[in-house]
Amino acid sequence: MRILGHATTDWPSYRIAALGLGYVPEGRRIFANLTVEENLKVPVDRPGPWNIPRVYQLFPRLAERKSNKGRQLSGGEQEMLSIARALLLNPKILLLDEPSQGLAPTIVQDVFNVVVAMRKEGMSVLLVEQNVRAAVEIADRAYVLDDGKVVYEGPAAEFAQDEERVRALAGASAEKWEEVE
Protein backbone atom coordinates (compact mmCIF):
# COMPACT_ATOMS: atom_id res chain seq x y z
CA MET A 1 0.00 0.00 0.00
CA ARG A 2 1.23 3.47 -0.87
CA ILE A 3 0.18 6.53 1.12
CA LEU A 4 1.28 10.01 0.05
CA GLY A 5 3.99 8.47 -2.12
CA HIS A 6 5.40 6.12 0.53
CA ALA A 7 5.24 2.32 0.53
CA THR A 8 3.66 1.80 3.96
CA THR A 9 2.61 -1.84 3.90
CA ASP A 10 5.00 -2.90 6.66
CA TRP A 11 4.96 0.36 8.63
CA PRO A 12 3.63 0.60 12.18
CA SER A 13 0.51 2.73 12.54
CA TYR A 14 2.29 5.63 14.32
CA ARG A 15 4.56 6.13 11.28
CA ILE A 16 1.59 6.14 8.91
CA ALA A 17 -0.20 8.67 11.14
CA ALA A 18 2.93 10.84 11.11
CA LEU A 19 2.65 11.00 7.29
CA GLY A 20 -0.70 12.71 7.68
CA LEU A 21 -3.29 9.92 7.77
CA GLY A 22 -6.12 10.15 10.28
CA TYR A 23 -7.99 6.87 10.73
CA VAL A 24 -11.49 6.42 12.14
CA PRO A 25 -11.89 2.66 12.52
CA GLU A 26 -15.05 0.63 12.17
CA GLY A 27 -16.38 0.00 15.64
CA ARG A 28 -14.92 3.33 16.89
CA ARG A 29 -12.28 1.83 19.22
CA ILE A 30 -12.29 4.61 21.76
CA PHE A 31 -10.78 4.08 25.20
CA ALA A 32 -13.80 3.02 27.26
CA ASN A 33 -12.17 3.66 30.64
CA LEU A 34 -10.89 7.15 29.76
CA THR A 35 -12.99 10.31 29.82
CA VAL A 36 -13.80 12.18 26.63
CA GLU A 37 -11.13 14.74 27.56
CA GLU A 38 -8.54 12.01 28.23
CA ASN A 39 -9.39 10.30 24.91
CA LEU A 40 -8.77 13.61 23.14
CA LYS A 41 -5.34 13.93 24.78
CA VAL A 42 -4.17 10.56 23.43
CA PRO A 43 -3.19 11.71 19.90
CA VAL A 44 0.26 13.23 19.51
CA ASP A 45 0.10 17.00 19.01
CA ARG A 46 0.70 17.85 15.37
CA PRO A 47 0.80 21.33 13.91
CA GLY A 48 -2.40 22.44 12.21
CA PRO A 49 -5.81 23.94 12.77
CA TRP A 50 -7.29 21.15 14.89
CA ASN A 51 -7.04 21.30 18.66
CA ILE A 52 -9.33 20.27 21.53
CA PRO A 53 -11.26 23.58 21.72
CA ARG A 54 -11.96 23.42 17.98
CA VAL A 55 -13.10 19.79 18.28
CA TYR A 56 -15.50 20.85 21.04
CA GLN A 57 -16.78 23.58 18.73
CA LEU A 58 -17.42 21.01 15.99
CA PHE A 59 -18.95 18.51 18.44
CA PRO A 60 -20.62 20.48 21.26
CA ARG A 61 -22.04 17.24 22.66
CA LEU A 62 -18.49 16.07 23.42
CA ALA A 63 -17.83 19.30 25.34
CA GLU A 64 -20.95 18.62 27.40
CA ARG A 65 -19.77 15.08 28.11
CA LYS A 66 -16.02 15.75 28.51
CA SER A 67 -15.92 14.23 32.02
CA ASN A 68 -17.83 11.10 31.01
CA LYS A 69 -16.03 7.83 30.38
CA GLY A 70 -16.02 6.53 26.83
CA ARG A 71 -18.21 3.58 27.83
CA GLN A 72 -20.91 6.02 29.01
CA LEU A 73 -21.32 7.60 25.57
CA SER A 74 -23.97 6.69 23.02
CA GLY A 75 -22.87 5.13 19.73
CA GLY A 76 -23.15 8.49 17.98
CA GLU A 77 -21.10 10.22 20.66
CA GLN A 78 -18.47 7.50 20.42
CA GLU A 79 -18.32 8.02 16.64
CA MET A 80 -17.90 11.77 17.17
CA LEU A 81 -15.08 11.06 19.64
CA SER A 82 -13.38 8.71 17.21
CA ILE A 83 -13.55 11.33 14.44
CA ALA A 84 -12.36 14.03 16.83
CA ARG A 85 -9.28 12.01 17.81
CA ALA A 86 -8.38 11.55 14.14
CA LEU A 87 -8.82 15.27 13.45
CA LEU A 88 -6.45 16.15 16.30
CA LEU A 89 -3.69 14.56 14.23
CA ASN A 90 -4.30 17.35 11.69
CA PRO A 91 -4.30 14.81 8.87
CA LYS A 92 -3.89 15.42 5.17
CA ILE A 93 -6.11 12.39 4.52
CA LEU A 94 -8.99 11.27 6.73
CA LEU A 95 -9.92 7.60 6.36
CA LEU A 96 -13.32 6.63 7.76
CA ASP A 97 -14.32 2.97 7.91
CA GLU A 98 -18.10 2.49 8.13
CA PRO A 99 -18.81 5.67 10.14
CA SER A 100 -22.60 5.23 9.91
CA GLN A 101 -22.67 1.67 11.21
CA GLY A 102 -25.25 1.22 13.95
CA LEU A 103 -26.15 4.91 14.23
CA ALA A 104 -29.56 6.59 14.24
CA PRO A 105 -30.40 8.34 10.96
CA THR A 106 -30.09 11.85 12.44
CA ILE A 107 -26.64 11.03 13.83
CA VAL A 108 -25.64 9.59 10.44
CA GLN A 109 -26.58 12.93 8.87
CA ASP A 110 -24.48 14.76 11.47
CA VAL A 111 -21.47 12.53 10.80
CA PHE A 112 -21.72 12.96 7.03
CA ASN A 113 -22.12 16.71 7.41
CA VAL A 114 -18.79 16.70 9.28
CA VAL A 115 -17.23 14.83 6.35
CA VAL A 116 -18.60 17.48 3.98
CA ALA A 117 -17.14 20.21 6.19
CA MET A 118 -13.71 18.53 6.18
CA ARG A 119 -13.76 18.34 2.39
CA LYS A 120 -14.68 22.02 2.17
CA GLU A 121 -11.60 22.77 4.27
CA GLY A 122 -9.47 20.96 1.72
CA MET A 123 -8.94 17.69 3.57
CA SER A 124 -8.94 14.55 1.43
CA VAL A 125 -11.42 11.98 2.72
CA LEU A 126 -11.46 8.27 1.94
CA LEU A 127 -14.78 6.83 3.00
CA VAL A 128 -15.52 3.11 3.22
CA GLU A 129 -19.29 2.94 3.59
CA GLN A 130 -22.18 0.57 2.92
CA ASN A 131 -24.73 3.40 3.09
CA VAL A 132 -24.48 4.01 -0.64
CA ARG A 133 -26.83 6.98 -0.84
CA ALA A 134 -24.95 8.90 1.83
CA ALA A 135 -21.58 8.09 0.32
CA VAL A 136 -22.37 9.05 -3.29
CA GLU A 137 -24.03 12.30 -2.20
CA ILE A 138 -20.73 13.57 -0.78
CA ALA A 139 -18.09 11.71 -2.79
CA ASP A 140 -16.21 12.81 -5.89
CA ARG A 141 -15.38 9.26 -6.96
CA ALA A 142 -16.98 5.92 -6.21
CA TYR A 143 -15.48 2.47 -6.11
CA VAL A 144 -17.87 -0.41 -5.63
CA LEU A 145 -16.52 -3.75 -4.48
CA ASP A 146 -18.31 -7.06 -4.91
CA ASP A 147 -16.67 -10.15 -3.47
CA GLY A 148 -13.34 -8.31 -3.28
CA LYS A 149 -13.40 -7.12 -6.90
CA VAL A 150 -13.93 -3.58 -8.16
CA VAL A 151 -17.17 -3.69 -10.17
CA TYR A 152 -17.53 0.06 -10.61
CA GLU A 153 -15.02 2.89 -10.60
CA GLY A 154 -15.87 6.39 -11.69
CA PRO A 155 -17.56 9.65 -10.78
CA ALA A 156 -19.84 9.25 -7.76
CA ALA A 157 -22.51 11.51 -9.29
CA GLU A 158 -22.62 9.33 -12.40
CA PHE A 159 -23.00 6.21 -10.27
CA ALA A 160 -25.74 7.86 -8.17
CA GLN A 161 -27.78 8.67 -11.29
CA ASP A 162 -27.84 5.03 -12.39
CA GLU A 163 -30.66 3.93 -10.08
CA GLU A 164 -30.74 0.39 -11.44
CA ARG A 165 -27.01 -0.10 -10.81
CA VAL A 166 -27.24 1.46 -7.33
CA ARG A 167 -30.06 -0.89 -6.34
CA ALA A 168 -28.35 -3.92 -7.87
CA LEU A 169 -25.02 -3.29 -6.18
CA ALA A 170 -26.20 -1.67 -2.97
CA GLY A 171 -29.15 -3.81 -1.99
CA ALA A 172 -30.89 -2.76 1.21
CA SER A 173 -28.51 0.10 1.94
CA ALA A 174 -29.76 2.14 -1.02
CA GLU A 175 -32.08 4.41 0.98
CA LYS A 176 -32.15 8.13 0.21
CA TRP A 177 -30.03 10.48 2.30
CA GLU A 178 -30.08 14.26 2.17
CA GLU A 179 -27.57 16.64 3.70
CA VAL A 180 -28.96 18.64 6.59
CA GLU A 181 -28.42 22.33 5.98
Buried (B, 14 or more C-beta within 10 A) or exposed (E): EEBEEEEBEEBEEEEBBEBBBBBBBEEBEBBEEBBBBBBBEEBEEBEBEBBBEBBBEBBEBBBEBBEBBBEEBEEBBBBBBBBBBBBBBBBBBBBBBBBBBBBEEEBBBBBBBBBBEBBEEEBBBBBBBBBBBBBBBBBEEBBBEEEEEEEBEEEBEEBBEEEEBBEEBBEEBBEEBEEEE
